[in-house]
Amino acid sequence: MLHTVLRRRANGETVEQIQPDLIIPTGRRKGQNPSLSSIYRALAEHEKQQTYPDAVAQAHADFAALQSAGSIPGQMAGSMVS
């Protein structure tokens, strides 16, 4: 879905024009259109990952280390959430 938005925005379309053509493929809202805020949120996250790839990689590594040590607040020891 993000790929479609990025491609069509590069061709000059607005998010408002793209949104009706998008369909959520899985989950509770399967088959429905995503909200504009969801699309903008995904675009912002993508932009952040493109701007700060080292910081994102470090955050993922830190989280994995905490998860394997079982020291994430609110997580029971030995439980893994996928």
N, C-alpha and C positions, 0 to 999 in steps of 0.2 A: 504494500500500500504506500509506504514512504517513497519507494522508487518511482511509483506513478506520479505522486505529487511533485517530486523533484524534477522529473522529466517534463511534466506539463507546465510547471512554473517557469522552467527554462525556455519554454516556447511562448511565454507571455501570458498565460492564463492566470487568473487570480484563484486563491483558495476557495472563494465563494463559488466560482464557476466549476471547480474540480469536485467539490464535496458531494454533489448529488450522484456522481458517477462512481464513487467509491463504495465498496461493500465490505463489511467486517466479515472475515472468513471463518472465524471460530469464536467460541465463547458464548456467554449469555445473550449477547446482542447480535449473534450470527445472522447474516442476511440483511442487516440494517445499515444505514449510512452512519459514519462516525460524525460526531459533532465538530463544529468549527474549532472549538477550544481543544479538542483532542488532536486535531490535525496540526494546529499551531504549536501545541505542546511537543508533539513528535518532531516538528521542524526545529524547535528550539533545542531539544536534546541532541538532534543530529548536528546542528551547528556547534554546540558545545563540544561534542566529540571530535569534530573536525578541527576546531580551534585549539583544543588542549588534549591531544591524543596521549601524551605522556602522563598527564594527571589522571585521565580516565583509566589507563592501564595500571597505574599505581594504586588507585582506589580499588580496582578489581582484585589486585594482588593482596592488598591489605585486608579486604573483606574475606577472601579465601583463607588467609592465615587465621583470622579471628574465628571463622566458621569451623576450621579444622581443630582449633584449640578449644572450641566450645565456650568462648568467652564473649559471645554477642548478647547484649542485654535483652532479656525477654525470651531467649532461646533456651530450651531445656537441654541439658548435657546429652550428647549423643543423637539428638534429633537433627535431621537434615530436611530442609524445606526446598522443594524443587519448583 
